[in-house]
Amino acid sequence: MANDTSGIETFLAQWIAAFNAHDLDAHMALYLEDATLFGAVDELQVGRAAIREYFKGRAPDVKVRVYPMPRVTMLSPDIAVTAGHVDFADGDTPVPYRMTWVLVKRGGSWRIAQHHGSPRRGK
C-alpha cells in the first residue's frame, strides 16, 4: 500500500500548536470523542473528557521543543499509525518521549483514536 501521508504533517503541526498554547479546546478537537490515551501515568484515559483532564494537569512550562515528522504507516487511506520521538521541555529541562498515534480520517480530517506517550531513556 502506498504511504500517502497527505495531511498528517499539517495535523502534527496543529497538535504541536495546540499543545504549546495550552489551548485545551483546540487540542481536544484533534481527538475522537472516544479516543484513548496512555500517557505518563498508569491509568488509561478513555474519552475526550478524561484526556482533557490529563493534559489540563500538566505544568504550565511544558512545551514541545522538537517533534519531527514521525514514521507513518498507512493501514488504509483513512487509518494511519505513527511512531516517533518527541522532545518536550519543562522550562529548560528536557523531557524526551516516545510517541505513537493511531489516526483516523473523519470528514476529511485526521483525528487521534489512540495515543501513547512514554518517557524515553537513553538515546
The 8 nearest C-alpha neighbors of each residue, nearest first, counted from 0:
[[1, 2, 73, 74, 75, 3, 76, 72],
 [2, 0, 3, 73, 4, 76, 72, 75],
 [1, 3, 73, 4, 0, 72, 71, 74],
 [4, 2, 5, 1, 73, 76, 0, 72],
 [3, 5, 7, 2, 6, 71, 73, 8],
 [6, 4, 3, 7, 8, 9, 2, 10],
 [5, 7, 9, 8, 10, 4, 109, 108],
 [6, 8, 10, 9, 4, 5, 11, 109],
 [7, 9, 11, 10, 6, 12, 68, 5],
 [10, 8, 12, 6, 7, 11, 13, 5],
 [9, 11, 7, 13, 8, 12, 6, 14],
 [12, 10, 8, 14, 9, 13, 7, 15],
 [11, 13, 9, 15, 10, 14, 16, 8],
 [14, 12, 10, 16, 11, 15, 17, 9],
 [13, 15, 11, 17, 12, 16, 18, 10],
 [14, 16, 18, 12, 13, 17, 19, 11],
 [17, 15, 13, 19, 18, 14, 20, 12],
 [18, 16, 26, 20, 22, 14, 15, 19],
 [19, 17, 15, 21, 16, 20, 14, 26],
 [18, 20, 62, 16, 21, 17, 15, 63],
 [19, 21, 22, 17, 18, 16, 62, 15],
 [22, 20, 18, 19, 23, 17, 59, 26],
 [23, 21, 20, 17, 25, 24, 26, 18],
 [22, 24, 26, 25, 21, 27, 51, 17],
 [25, 23, 27, 26, 22, 28, 17, 51],
 [26, 24, 28, 22, 23, 27, 17, 29],
 [25, 27, 23, 17, 24, 28, 29, 22],
 [28, 26, 29, 24, 30, 25, 23, 47],
 [27, 29, 25, 26, 30, 24, 31, 110],
 [28, 30, 110, 27, 26, 111, 31, 25],
 [31, 29, 111, 110, 27, 28, 34, 112],
 [30, 32, 34, 33, 112, 110, 111, 29],
 [31, 33, 47, 46, 34, 30, 48, 112],
 [34, 32, 46, 31, 47, 45, 35, 112],
 [35, 33, 112, 31, 46, 113, 32, 30],
 [34, 36, 45, 113, 44, 46, 114, 112],
 [37, 35, 114, 44, 115, 43, 113, 38],
 [38, 36, 115, 43, 116, 114, 44, 35],
 [39, 37, 116, 40, 115, 36, 117, 41],
 [38, 40, 117, 116, 41, 37, 118, 42],
 [41, 39, 38, 42, 37, 43, 117, 53],
 [42, 40, 43, 39, 37, 38, 44, 117],
 [43, 41, 40, 44, 37, 38, 39, 36],
 [42, 44, 37, 36, 45, 41, 35, 38],
 [43, 45, 36, 49, 35, 50, 42, 37],
 [46, 44, 35, 49, 34, 43, 33, 36],
 [47, 45, 33, 34, 48, 32, 49, 35],
 [46, 48, 50, 32, 49, 51, 27, 33],
 [47, 49, 51, 50, 46, 52, 45, 32],
 [50, 48, 52, 51, 44, 47, 46, 45],
 [49, 51, 47, 53, 52, 48, 44, 46],
 [50, 52, 48, 54, 49, 53, 55, 47],
 [53, 51, 55, 49, 50, 54, 56, 48],
 [52, 54, 50, 51, 55, 56, 49, 57],
 [55, 53, 56, 51, 52, 57, 50, 23],
 [54, 56, 52, 53, 57, 51, 23, 21],
 [57, 55, 54, 53, 52, 58, 51, 59],
 [58, 56, 54, 55, 59, 61, 53, 60],
 [57, 59, 60, 61, 56, 89, 55, 54],
 [58, 60, 61, 57, 21, 89, 62, 56],
 [59, 61, 90, 89, 58, 62, 88, 57],
 [62, 60, 89, 88, 58, 59, 90, 87],
 [63, 61, 19, 88, 87, 64, 60, 89],
 [62, 64, 87, 65, 86, 19, 88, 15],
 [63, 65, 87, 86, 88, 62, 66, 85],
 [66, 64, 86, 63, 85, 67, 87, 84],
 [67, 65, 85, 86, 68, 84, 63, 64],
 [68, 66, 69, 65, 85, 84, 83, 11],
 [67, 69, 66, 8, 70, 83, 11, 71],
 [70, 68, 83, 82, 81, 67, 71, 84],
 [69, 71, 82, 81, 83, 72, 68, 80],
 [72, 70, 81, 80, 69, 73, 79, 82],
 [73, 71, 80, 79, 74, 81, 2, 70],
 [72, 74, 79, 75, 2, 78, 71, 80],
 [75, 73, 78, 79, 72, 76, 80, 77],
 [74, 76, 78, 77, 73, 79, 0, 72],
 [75, 77, 78, 73, 74, 3, 79, 104],
 [76, 78, 104, 75, 103, 79, 105, 74],
 [79, 77, 103, 75, 74, 102, 76, 73],
 [80, 78, 73, 102, 74, 72, 101, 81],
 [79, 81, 101, 72, 100, 71, 102, 73],
 [82, 80, 71, 100, 99, 70, 69, 72],
 [83, 81, 99, 70, 69, 98, 71, 100],
 [84, 82, 69, 98, 97, 70, 99, 85],
 [83, 85, 97, 96, 98, 66, 86, 69],
 [84, 86, 66, 96, 65, 95, 87, 97],
 [85, 87, 95, 65, 64, 94, 63, 96],
 [88, 86, 63, 94, 64, 62, 95, 93],
 [87, 89, 93, 94, 92, 61, 62, 90],
 [90, 88, 61, 92, 60, 91, 93, 62],
 [89, 91, 60, 92, 88, 61, 62, 93],
 [92, 90, 89, 88, 93, 60, 61, 94],
 [91, 93, 89, 88, 90, 94, 87, 61],
 [94, 92, 88, 87, 95, 91, 89, 86],
 [93, 95, 87, 88, 86, 92, 96, 89],
 [96, 94, 86, 119, 87, 118, 85, 93],
 [97, 95, 118, 119, 85, 117, 84, 86],
 [96, 98, 84, 117, 116, 119, 83, 118],
 [99, 97, 116, 83, 115, 82, 84, 96],
 [100, 98, 82, 115, 81, 114, 116, 83],
 [101, 99, 114, 81, 113, 80, 102, 115],
 [100, 102, 80, 113, 112, 79, 111, 81],
 [101, 103, 111, 79, 110, 78, 112, 100],
 [104, 102, 78, 110, 77, 109, 105, 112],
 [103, 105, 109, 77, 108, 107, 110, 78],
 [106, 104, 107, 108, 103, 109, 110, 77],
 [105, 107, 108, 104, 109, 103, 110, 77],
 [106, 108, 105, 104, 109, 77, 6, 103],
 [109, 107, 104, 105, 106, 110, 6, 103],
 [108, 110, 104, 103, 102, 105, 10, 107],
 [111, 109, 30, 29, 103, 102, 31, 104],
 [112, 110, 30, 102, 113, 31, 101, 29],
 [111, 113, 34, 101, 31, 102, 30, 110],
 [114, 112, 35, 101, 100, 34, 111, 36],
 [115, 113, 100, 36, 99, 35, 37, 101],
 [116, 114, 37, 99, 98, 36, 38, 100],
 [115, 117, 98, 38, 97, 37, 96, 99],
 [118, 116, 97, 96, 39, 38, 119, 115],
 [119, 117, 96, 95, 97, 120, 116, 39],
 [118, 120, 96, 95, 97, 117, 121, 122],
 [121, 119, 118, 122, 95, 96, 97, 117],
 [120, 122, 119, 95, 118, 96, 97, 94],
 [121, 120, 119, 95, 84, 96, 97, 118]]
